[in-house]
Amino acid sequence: MTPAANSRTGMAPPVLLLALALALQGCTTAPQAPRAPSPAASAQGPAAAAPVTPQQQADLDAAMALVKAAQYDRAAEAFARLAAALPDNPIPPINLALVHKQQDKPELAEAQLRKALAIEPGNPVAGNELALLYRKAGRFSEARTAYEQTLAKHPHFAMAHKNLGVLCDLYLKDYACAIDHYQRYAESAPNDKTVQIWIADLQKRNGAKGPQ
């Protein structure tokens, strides 16, 4: 893989904190371009989920603090307790999965992301993270399916478009797919000039014409 290709796989924002912030904000609306992570005020999750009590919210905030302090074992324990206490809310298993990724435990991370998607099918954070796990494991067809399922529910989720573009570009060699999703990402992130370079490069190599 060329240095330019390596740069594409590393362009995502810090996965753990970004997805933590998105998850804690709830995922009933589609995320747009990535924002800087920050602790959120509430963690209600899907509309049908039981309300989060003030104590549970405090526990979520405390678990996030453990993550930021890189105390992953303690954070995993905290999110596991929250997942047991909130069985109808996808937020704790998503966050537990992200901690497991930091611990280099992909099998455990996958199990928690699947649990989150069983609770809330189409959850964009869970779907995007599951696809990233699949890609890293070389399960490219499954990764593509996960991205496409996420985008079917959340067509404006910019990061999933970008990541699907990377998958199609570098791993599946489906350049039409890559150009399409890079362009969709670029519409939501016009200040990301790097992706414009990727699009131009692919169009040149694929013999495609640029936008008219």
Salt bridges, closest charged atoms under 4 A:
GLU110 OE2 - ARG114 NE 3.19
GLU110 OE1 - ARG139 NH1 3.03
GLU129 OE1 - LYS101 NZ 2.76
GLU142 OE1 - ARG139 NE 2.87
GLU148 OE2 - ARG144 NE 3.06
ASP169 OD2 - ARG8 NH1 2.04
ASP169 OD1 - ARG205 NH2 3.99
ASP174 OD2 - ARG144 NH1 3.18
ASP180 OD2 - HIS181 NE2 3.94
ASP180 OD1 - ARG184 NE 3.00
ASP192 OD2 - LYS162 NZ 3.44
ASP201 OD2 - ARG8 NH2 3.38
ASP201 OD2 - ARG205 NE 3.02
